[in-house]
C-alpha cells in the first residue's frame, strides 16, 4: 500500500486510530474502577484473573493473527477484532460474578489482540520505517490519551453511576470504528502459495496457555498452588513439551506461523526480550498504583483517576517527542535505554511511599514513570519492523506484541505472588502478638466485624468501610480504627515491595536494550534513492 496517495494514507490511519482508541479506552477506563467492581462482585483472590485472562487471550490472538494477516490482509481481521471486543465489553457489563467477568474479559482479550496486531502492522504496510516512527508515536499516544480520559471517566462512573456502564459507555465508538474500517480500509488480494500452519498454531497455543496458566495459578491464597506443587510443575512440563513440538513443527512446515529464522535476527530477539521485561515491569504501576491510592490512601476511584492523570499526560507528550525524534534522526537506541532507565528510577522511588506520603510526591514519581514509558513504548515494535523484510512484517509485529503480552501476564503472576507473600507474612506477624489476643477477647459478632476490616477488599470500598465502622459499638471503635490503620500499613508495605520488584525488572530491560544493535531507520527518501540504484544493478 506504499503506492497510495498521502491523503488516502492519512484517511486510513484515522480509521485505524479510531479502532485503536476504542480498544485502548475500554482497557484504561476499568483500571481505577476494578477495585470497586471487585468489591461489588467479591473475589479479591481472583482479581488478577480478570486481567490475566485478558492478557492471555490477547497473547494467543496476537501471534496467530500476525501470520494470517500476512496471507489474507489486515482488513478482515481488524473487523473481526472490533466485533469480538465489542461483544466481550457488552457481556462484561452484564456480569453477576467474578467468574462471569473473567470469562467475558477473555472474549474481550481476543478482540484486543487482533486489533493490536493488525493495527500496528498496518502502519508498516503504509509507511517506511522512518515515516512509520511518527505514526507509531501517535498510535502510542492514543494509549496515553486513553490513559488520561479512561481513569477519569471510570472513577466518575463508579462514584456516581452503576459500574456496569464502565464497560458500555464507549460501545457506540466500536460501531463507528467498525464502519470506518469497513469503508476506508483497502482490501488486498490473498498472497498465493501460502498455507495455514495448523499444527504450529496448536502447539504454540498450548505452549503460551500452559506457561501463562502456570505463572497465574502459582502463589498463595484460594485458587492458587505452591510453585513446587504437581499442578504447577505439570503446567511447566506441558509448556516444555509444547515448545519442543512447536520447534520441530516450525522447522518442517512451508509457511510457519512464527518462523524460527526470525529469532536468528539479533535485533528482533533482543527487542522482544526488552519489550517482554517492559510489559512485566510496568504492570507494577498500572495494576497496583490504583490499589495504593484507594486502599492505602483511602481516596475515591474518581480521585484516583485525577492522581494518575499527570502520568498519562506526561506519557502522551513523551511519546509524541519520541516519534518525532526517531523520524527526524532515524535513531532509537538511546531513546529506548533512557526511557527504560527513567521508568526504573520512577518505580524505585515508589518503593519509598507510605500512608503519610503527600499526594504531590506520589504524582511527581508517577510523572517520572510517565516520561520513561512514553519514551520507550514506541521504540521496540519499530525496531522489529525495521529489521525484517516486508513479507514478514505481520508476523514480526505480532511477535513484538506477543512478547509484551507474555511479559504483562507473567509480570502480574510474579508481582501478585510478591504482594501476596509479603502481605501474608506481615499479617501473620501482626496478629501473632497483642493484636491477636485483643481479637480473642471480643464477642463473636464483633469478631466477624473485625474480620471484615482485615479483608483488603474492604479498604478498596470506602462506603462499605464507613458503614462497618459506623456500626461498631463506641467502646471498641478506637480499636477498630487502629486496626484499619494497621491493615493500611501492611497493604502499603506489600504494594511498595511490588513496586521495587518492578523497578528491578525494568533495570534488567535497560541492560538488554544496551546490547540492541542499532541500524538507521529507512526513510521514504532513502527508499526512492535506493530503488533506481537496485534496478540499475540488476540490469547490469
C-alpha positions as CSV (number, residue, x, y, z in Angstrom):
1,X,0.0,0.0,0.0
2,X,3.0,2.3,-0.3
3,X,1.8,3.5,-3.7
4,X,-1.3,5.1,-2.2
5,X,-1.6,8.9,-2.1
6,X,-0.7,10.6,1.2
7,X,-4.3,11.8,1.6
8,X,-5.6,8.3,1.3
9,X,-2.9,7.0,3.7
10,X,-3.9,9.6,6.3
11,X,-7.6,8.7,5.9
12,X,-6.8,5.1,6.5
13,X,-4.7,6.0,9.5
14,X,-7.5,8.0,11.1
15,X,-9.7,4.9,10.8
16,X,-7.1,2.7,12.4
17,X,-6.5,5.2,15.2
18,X,-10.3,5.3,16.0
19,X,-10.2,1.5,16.3
20,X,-7.1,1.7,18.5
21,X,-8.7,4.3,20.7
22,X,-11.8,2.2,21.1
23,X,-9.7,-0.7,22.3
24,X,-7.4,1.4,24.5
25,X,-10.1,3.5,26.2
26,X,-12.1,0.3,27.1
27,X,-8.9,-1.0,28.8
28,X,-7.9,2.1,30.7
29,X,-11.4,3.1,31.8
30,X,-11.7,-0.1,34.0
31,X,-8.3,0.4,35.7
32,X,-9.4,2.6,38.6
33,X,-12.9,1.0,38.6
34,X,-11.7,-2.6,39.1
35,X,-11.1,-2.3,42.8
36,X,-14.7,-1.1,43.3
37,X,-16.0,-3.8,40.8
38,X,-14.2,-6.5,42.7
39,X,-15.6,-5.2,46.0
40,X,-19.1,-5.4,44.5
41,X,-18.7,-8.8,42.9
42,X,-16.5,-10.3,45.5
43,X,-13.5,-12.4,44.8
44,X,-10.4,-10.3,45.7
45,X,-8.4,-13.5,45.4
46,X,-9.4,-13.8,41.8
47,X,-8.8,-10.2,40.9
48,X,-5.7,-10.8,38.9
49,X,-7.6,-13.4,36.8
50,X,-9.8,-10.7,35.3
51,X,-6.6,-9.1,34.0
52,X,-4.6,-12.3,33.4
53,X,-7.3,-13.9,31.2
54,X,-7.5,-10.8,29.1
55,X,-3.7,-10.7,28.5
56,X,-3.6,-14.5,27.9
57,X,-6.2,-14.4,25.1
58,X,-4.6,-11.2,23.8
59,X,-1.3,-13.0,23.5
60,X,-2.8,-16.0,21.7
61,X,-4.8,-13.9,19.3
62,X,-1.9,-11.6,18.5
63,X,0.5,-14.2,17.3
64,X,-2.0,-16.3,15.4
65,X,-3.4,-13.4,13.5
66,X,0.0,-12.0,12.7
67,X,0.8,-14.7,10.1
68,X,-2.8,-14.9,8.9
69,X,-3.0,-11.2,8.2
70,X,0.2,-11.5,6.1
71,X,-1.6,-14.0,4.0
72,X,-5.2,-12.6,3.8
73,X,-4.6,-8.9,4.5
74,X,-5.3,-6.8,7.6
75,X,-8.9,-5.7,6.9
76,X,-11.0,-8.9,7.8
77,X,-9.0,-9.4,11.0
78,X,-9.3,-5.9,12.3
79,X,-13.1,-6.0,11.7
80,X,-13.3,-9.3,13.5
81,X,-11.3,-7.9,16.4
82,X,-13.6,-4.9,16.8
83,X,-16.6,-7.2,16.7
84,X,-15.2,-9.6,19.4
85,X,-14.1,-6.7,21.5
86,X,-17.5,-5.1,21.4
87,X,-19.2,-8.3,22.3
88,X,-16.9,-9.0,25.2
89,X,-17.3,-5.5,26.6
90,X,-21.0,-5.7,26.4
91,X,-21.1,-9.1,28.2
92,X,-18.6,-7.9,30.8
93,X,-21.1,-5.2,31.8
94,X,-23.7,-7.9,32.4
95,X,-21.5,-9.9,34.8
96,X,-23.1,-11.1,38.1
97,X,-20.0,-12.8,39.5
98,X,-16.2,-12.5,39.3
99,X,-16.2,-15.8,37.2
100,X,-18.5,-14.4,34.6
101,X,-16.4,-11.2,34.4
102,X,-13.3,-13.4,33.9
103,X,-14.9,-15.3,31.1
104,X,-16.2,-12.2,29.3
105,X,-12.8,-10.5,29.7
106,X,-11.3,-13.4,27.9
107,X,-13.5,-12.7,24.8
108,X,-12.6,-9.1,25.0
109,X,-8.9,-10.0,25.1
110,X,-9.2,-12.0,21.8
111,X,-10.6,-8.9,20.1
112,X,-7.9,-6.7,21.6
113,X,-5.2,-9.0,20.4
114,X,-6.5,-9.0,16.9
115,X,-6.8,-5.1,16.9
116,X,-3.4,-4.6,18.3
117,X,-1.6,-7.0,15.9
118,X,-3.3,-5.7,12.8
119,X,-3.3,-2.0,13.6
120,X,0.5,-1.7,14.2
121,X,1.3,-3.9,11.3
122,X,-0.9,-1.8,9.0
123,X,1.3,1.2,9.7
124,X,4.2,-0.8,8.2
125,X,2.1,-1.5,5.2
126,X,1.5,2.2,4.6
127,X,4.8,3.8,5.6
128,X,8.6,3.0,5.5
129,X,10.3,2.8,8.9
130,X,11.4,6.5,9.4
131,X,8.0,7.9,8.5
132,X,6.5,5.0,10.4
133,X,8.1,6.3,13.6
134,X,5.9,9.4,13.6
135,X,2.7,7.3,13.3
136,X,3.9,4.7,15.8
137,X,4.5,7.6,18.2
138,X,1.0,8.9,17.6
139,X,-0.5,5.4,18.0
140,X,1.3,5.0,21.3
141,X,0.0,8.5,22.1
142,X,-3.5,7.0,21.7
143,X,-2.8,4.9,24.7
144,X,-1.6,7.9,26.6
145,X,-4.8,9.9,25.8
146,X,-6.9,7.0,26.8
147,X,-4.9,6.7,30.0
148,X,-5.9,10.3,30.8
149,X,-9.6,10.0,29.9
150,X,-10.1,6.4,31.0
151,X,-9.3,6.7,34.7
152,X,-11.3,10.0,35.0
153,X,-14.4,8.5,33.4
154,X,-14.0,5.2,35.1
155,X,-13.7,6.8,38.5
156,X,-16.7,9.1,37.8
157,X,-18.9,6.3,36.7
158,X,-18.3,4.0,39.7
159,X,-18.7,7.0,42.1
160,X,-21.9,8.3,40.5
161,X,-23.4,5.6,38.3
162,X,-23.6,1.8,38.2
163,X,-20.2,0.2,37.5
164,X,-21.7,-1.8,34.6
165,X,-21.6,1.4,32.5
166,X,-17.8,1.3,32.6
167,X,-18.0,-1.4,30.0
168,X,-20.8,0.1,28.0
169,X,-20.2,3.8,27.7
170,X,-17.9,3.6,24.7
171,X,-19.6,0.8,22.8
172,X,-21.1,3.2,20.2
173,X,-17.5,4.1,19.3
174,X,-16.9,0.5,18.4
175,X,-19.7,0.7,15.9
176,X,-18.2,3.9,14.4
177,X,-14.7,2.2,14.2
178,X,-16.2,-0.9,12.5
179,X,-17.9,1.3,9.9
180,X,-14.8,3.4,9.2
181,X,-12.6,0.3,8.7
182,X,-15.2,-1.3,6.6
183,X,-15.5,1.7,4.2
184,X,-12.0,3.2,4.3
185,X,-9.5,0.3,4.7
186,X,-8.5,-1.2,1.3
187,X,-8.8,-4.9,0.7
188,X,-5.8,-6.8,-0.6
189,X,-5.6,-10.0,-2.6
190,X,-4.6,-13.2,-0.8
191,X,-0.9,-14.0,-1.0
192,X,-0.5,-17.0,-3.2
193,X,1.5,-20.1,-2.3
194,X,1.0,-19.6,1.5
195,X,-0.7,-22.3,3.6
196,X,-2.0,-22.1,7.2
197,X,0.2,-23.8,9.8
198,X,-2.5,-25.6,11.9
199,X,-0.1,-27.8,13.9
200,X,2.3,-25.0,14.6
201,X,-0.6,-22.8,15.7
202,X,-1.9,-25.5,18.0
203,X,1.5,-26.3,19.7
204,X,2.2,-22.6,20.0
205,X,-1.2,-22.0,21.7
206,X,-0.5,-25.0,24.1
207,X,2.9,-23.5,25.0
208,X,1.6,-20.0,25.6
209,X,-1.5,-21.1,27.6
210,X,0.2,-23.6,29.8
211,X,3.1,-21.2,30.5
212,X,0.7,-18.3,31.4
213,X,-1.5,-20.6,33.5
214,X,1.5,-21.8,35.5
215,X,2.5,-18.2,36.4
216,X,-1.1,-17.2,37.0
217,X,-2.0,-20.1,39.3
218,X,1.2,-20.2,41.3
219,X,1.3,-18.4,44.6
220,X,-0.7,-18.2,47.8
221,X,-4.4,-17.9,48.6
222,X,-7.6,-19.5,47.3
223,X,-7.3,-21.0,43.8
224,X,-3.5,-20.8,44.0
225,X,-1.0,-23.6,44.1
226,X,2.6,-23.7,45.5
227,X,5.3,-23.2,42.9
228,X,6.5,-26.8,43.7
229,X,3.1,-28.4,43.5
230,X,2.4,-31.1,40.9
231,X,-0.2,-28.8,39.3
232,X,2.3,-26.0,38.6
233,X,5.1,-28.4,37.7
234,X,2.8,-30.2,35.3
235,X,1.9,-27.0,33.6
236,X,5.6,-26.1,33.2
237,X,6.2,-29.6,31.9
238,X,3.4,-29.2,29.3
239,X,5.0,-25.9,28.3
240,X,8.3,-27.6,27.6
241,X,6.6,-30.4,25.6
242,X,4.5,-27.9,23.6
243,X,7.6,-25.8,22.9
244,X,9.6,-28.8,21.7
245,X,6.7,-29.9,19.4
246,X,6.4,-26.3,18.2
247,X,10.1,-26.0,17.3
248,X,10.1,-29.4,15.4
249,X,6.9,-28.4,13.5
250,X,8.1,-25.0,12.6
251,X,11.4,-26.4,11.2
252,X,9.5,-28.6,8.8
253,X,6.4,-26.7,7.5
254,X,6.4,-24.5,4.4
255,X,4.7,-21.4,6.0
256,X,5.4,-21.4,9.8
257,X,3.0,-19.4,12.0
258,X,6.1,-18.0,13.7
259,X,9.3,-18.5,11.6
260,X,12.2,-19.7,13.8
261,X,14.5,-17.7,11.4
262,X,13.0,-14.6,12.8
263,X,14.9,-15.1,16.1
264,X,18.2,-15.5,14.3
265,X,18.0,-11.8,13.8
266,X,19.7,-10.4,17.0
267,X,17.7,-7.1,16.8
268,X,14.4,-8.9,16.8
269,X,15.4,-11.3,19.6
270,X,16.8,-8.6,21.9
271,X,14.0,-6.2,21.2
272,X,11.4,-8.8,22.1
273,X,13.2,-9.7,25.3
274,X,13.3,-6.0,26.2
275,X,9.6,-5.5,25.5
276,X,8.8,-8.6,27.5
277,X,10.6,-7.1,30.5
278,X,8.9,-3.8,29.9
279,X,5.5,-5.4,29.9
280,X,6.3,-7.3,33.1
281,X,7.7,-4.3,35.0
282,X,5.1,-1.8,34.0
283,X,2.3,-3.9,35.5
284,X,3.6,-2.9,38.9
285,X,2.5,0.6,38.2
286,X,-0.6,0.1,36.0
287,X,-2.3,-2.5,38.2
288,X,-1.2,-1.8,41.8
289,X,-0.9,2.0,41.9
290,X,-4.7,2.4,42.0
291,X,-4.8,-0.1,44.8
292,X,-2.4,2.0,46.8
293,X,-4.3,5.2,46.1
294,X,-7.7,3.7,47.0
295,X,-6.8,1.1,49.6
296,X,-3.9,2.8,51.4
297,X,-4.7,6.5,51.0
298,X,-8.4,6.0,51.2
299,X,-9.2,8.1,48.1
300,X,-12.2,7.5,45.9
301,X,-11.9,5.9,42.4
302,X,-12.5,9.3,40.7
303,X,-9.9,10.9,42.9
304,X,-7.5,8.0,41.9
305,X,-8.2,8.9,38.3
306,X,-7.1,12.5,38.9
307,X,-3.9,11.4,40.6
308,X,-3.0,9.0,37.7
309,X,-3.8,11.7,35.1
310,X,-0.5,13.7,35.2
311,X,1.4,10.5,34.5
312,X,-0.7,9.8,31.5
313,X,-0.4,13.4,30.2
314,X,3.4,13.3,30.5
315,X,3.4,9.9,28.7
316,X,1.5,11.4,25.8
317,X,4.0,14.3,25.5
318,X,7.0,11.9,25.8
319,X,5.5,9.5,23.2
320,X,5.0,12.4,20.7
321,X,8.5,13.6,21.3
322,X,9.9,10.0,20.8
323,X,8.1,9.6,17.5
324,X,9.3,13.0,16.2
325,X,12.8,12.3,17.4
326,X,13.0,8.9,15.6
327,X,11.5,10.4,12.4
328,X,14.0,13.3,12.4
329,X,17.1,11.4,13.3
330,X,16.4,7.8,12.3
331,X,17.9,6.7,15.7
332,X,16.2,4.9,18.5
333,X,18.6,3.1,20.8
334,X,19.5,6.0,23.2
335,X,15.7,6.7,23.5
336,X,15.0,3.1,24.5
337,X,17.8,3.0,27.1
338,X,17.0,6.4,28.6
339,X,13.2,5.6,28.7
340,X,13.6,2.3,30.5
341,X,16.2,3.7,32.9
342,X,13.8,6.6,33.8
343,X,11.0,4.2,34.3
344,X,13.1,2.0,36.6
345,X,14.1,5.1,38.7
346,X,10.5,6.2,39.0
347,X,9.4,2.8,40.2
348,X,12.3,2.7,42.6
349,X,11.0,6.0,44.1
350,X,7.6,4.4,44.5
351,X,9.1,1.9,46.8
352,X,9.6,4.6,49.4
353,X,6.0,5.9,49.5
354,X,3.8,5.1,52.5
355,X,0.5,6.1,54.1
356,X,1.7,9.6,55.0
357,X,3.4,10.4,51.7
358,X,1.9,13.7,50.3
359,X,-0.1,13.2,47.1
360,X,2.1,15.7,45.3
361,X,5.1,13.5,45.8
362,X,3.2,10.5,44.5
363,X,2.2,12.4,41.4
364,X,5.8,13.5,40.9
365,X,7.0,9.9,41.0
366,X,4.3,8.8,38.6
367,X,5.2,11.6,36.2
368,X,8.8,10.4,36.1
369,X,7.5,6.9,35.2
370,X,5.2,8.6,32.5
371,X,8.3,10.1,30.9
372,X,10.1,6.8,30.8
373,X,7.2,4.8,29.5
374,X,6.4,7.4,26.9
375,X,9.9,7.4,25.6
376,X,10.3,3.7,25.4
377,X,6.9,2.3,24.4
378,X,7.0,3.3,20.7
379,X,10.5,2.0,20.1
380,X,10.5,-1.8,20.2
381,X,7.8,-2.6,17.7
382,X,9.6,-0.2,15.3
383,X,13.0,-1.8,15.8
384,X,11.5,-5.2,15.0
385,X,9.7,-3.9,11.9
386,X,12.8,-2.1,10.7
387,X,14.9,-5.3,10.9
388,X,12.7,-7.6,8.8
389,X,11.6,-7.7,5.1
390,X,8.1,-6.6,4.2
391,X,7.0,-10.2,3.7
392,X,7.5,-10.8,7.5
393,X,6.1,-7.5,8.7
394,X,2.9,-9.0,10.1
395,X,4.5,-11.9,12.0
396,X,7.4,-9.8,13.2
397,X,5.0,-7.1,14.6
398,X,2.9,-9.9,16.1
399,X,5.9,-11.4,17.8
400,X,6.6,-8.0,19.5
401,X,3.0,-7.7,20.7
402,X,3.2,-11.4,21.9
403,X,6.2,-10.9,24.0
404,X,4.8,-7.7,25.5
405,X,1.6,-9.6,26.4
406,X,3.6,-12.5,27.8
407,X,5.6,-10.1,29.9
408,X,2.5,-8.4,31.2
409,X,0.8,-11.7,32.1
410,X,3.8,-13.3,33.7
411,X,4.6,-10.0,35.4
412,X,1.1,-10.0,37.0
413,X,1.7,-13.5,38.3
414,X,5.1,-12.8,39.7
415,X,4.2,-9.4,41.1
416,X,1.0,-10.7,42.5
417,X,2.9,-13.5,44.3
418,X,5.3,-11.0,45.7
419,X,2.5,-8.9,47.1
420,X,0.5,-11.8,48.5
421,X,3.6,-13.4,50.1
422,X,4.6,-10.1,51.7
423,X,1.1,-9.4,52.9
424,X,0.6,-12.9,54.4
425,X,3.9,-12.6,56.2
426,X,3.1,-9.2,57.6
427,X,-0.4,-10.2,58.6
428,X,0.9,-13.3,60.4
429,X,3.4,-11.2,62.4
430,X,0.8,-8.5,63.2
431,X,-1.8,-10.9,64.7
432,X,0.7,-13.3,66.4
433,X,1.0,-10.8,69.2
434,X,-1.2,-8.3,71.0
435,X,-3.5,-7.8,68.1
436,X,-4.5,-11.5,68.0
437,X,-5.0,-11.5,71.8
438,X,-7.4,-8.5,71.6
439,X,-9.4,-10.2,68.9
440,X,-9.9,-13.3,71.0
441,X,-11.4,-11.3,73.8
442,X,-14.2,-9.9,71.6
443,X,-17.8,-11.3,71.3
444,X,-18.4,-13.5,68.2
445,X,-20.5,-10.9,66.3
446,X,-17.8,-8.2,66.8
447,X,-15.1,-10.7,65.7
448,X,-17.0,-11.0,62.4
449,X,-17.0,-7.3,62.0
450,X,-13.3,-7.1,62.7
451,X,-12.7,-9.9,60.2
452,X,-14.3,-7.7,57.5
453,X,-11.8,-5.0,58.4
454,X,-8.9,-7.4,58.0
455,X,-10.0,-8.0,54.4
456,X,-8.2,-5.7,51.9
457,X,-11.3,-5.6,49.8
458,X,-12.9,-3.5,52.5
459,X,-10.2,-0.9,52.2
460,X,-11.0,-0.6,48.5
461,X,-14.7,0.2,49.1
462,X,-14.8,3.4,51.2
463,X,-18.6,3.5,51.6
464,X,-18.6,-0.1,52.9
465,X,-15.7,0.7,55.3
466,X,-17.6,3.7,56.6
467,X,-20.7,1.6,57.1
468,X,-18.8,-1.1,59.1
469,X,-17.1,1.5,61.3
470,X,-20.3,3.3,62.0
471,X,-21.9,0.1,63.1
472,X,-19.2,-0.6,65.7
473,X,-20.0,-0.1,69.4
474,X,-18.5,3.1,70.7
475,X,-16.2,1.3,73.2
476,X,-14.4,-0.7,70.5
477,X,-14.4,1.9,67.8
478,X,-10.8,3.1,68.7
479,X,-9.6,-0.5,68.4
480,X,-11.3,-0.8,65.0
481,X,-9.8,2.4,63.7
482,X,-6.4,1.3,64.9
483,X,-6.8,-2.0,63.1
484,X,-7.7,-0.2,59.8
485,X,-4.5,1.9,60.1
486,X,-2.5,-1.3,60.7
487,X,-4.1,-3.1,57.7
488,X,-3.4,0.0,55.6
489,X,0.2,-0.1,56.7
490,X,0.5,-3.8,55.8
491,X,-1.1,-3.2,52.5
492,X,1.2,-0.3,51.8
493,X,4.3,-2.4,52.6
494,X,3.1,-5.2,50.3
495,X,2.4,-2.8,47.4
496,X,5.7,-0.9,47.7
497,X,7.6,-4.2,47.7
498,X,5.8,-4.9,44.4
499,X,7.0,-1.6,43.1
500,X,10.6,-2.4,44.0
501,X,10.3,-5.7,42.1
502,X,9.0,-3.9,39.1
503,X,11.9,-1.5,39.3
504,X,14.4,-4.4,39.2
505,X,12.7,-5.9,36.2
506,X,12.9,-2.6,34.4
507,X,16.6,-2.3,35.2
508,X,17.2,-5.7,33.6
509,X,15.4,-4.4,30.5
510,X,17.9,-1.4,30.4
511,X,20.8,-3.9,30.3
512,X,19.1,-5.8,27.4
513,X,18.4,-2.6,25.5
514,X,22.1,-1.5,25.7
515,X,23.0,-4.6,23.6
516,X,20.4,-4.0,20.8
517,X,22.3,-3.3,17.6
518,X,21.1,0.0,16.1
519,X,20.6,0.3,12.4
520,X,19.2,3.5,10.8
521,X,15.5,3.8,10.1
522,X,14.9,3.8,6.4
523,X,13.0,6.8,5.1
524,X,10.9,7.2,2.0
525,X,13.6,9.5,0.6
526,X,16.2,6.7,1.1
527,X,13.8,4.2,-0.5
528,X,13.3,6.2,-3.6
529,X,17.0,6.8,-3.9
530,X,17.8,3.1,-3.5
531,X,15.2,1.7,-5.9
532,X,16.8,3.1,-9.2
533,X,20.2,2.0,-8.0
534,X,18.9,-1.5,-7.3
535,X,17.2,-1.6,-10.7
536,X,20.4,-0.4,-12.5
537,X,22.5,-3.0,-10.7
538,X,20.0,-5.7,-11.6
539,X,20.1,-4.7,-15.3
540,X,23.9,-4.8,-15.3
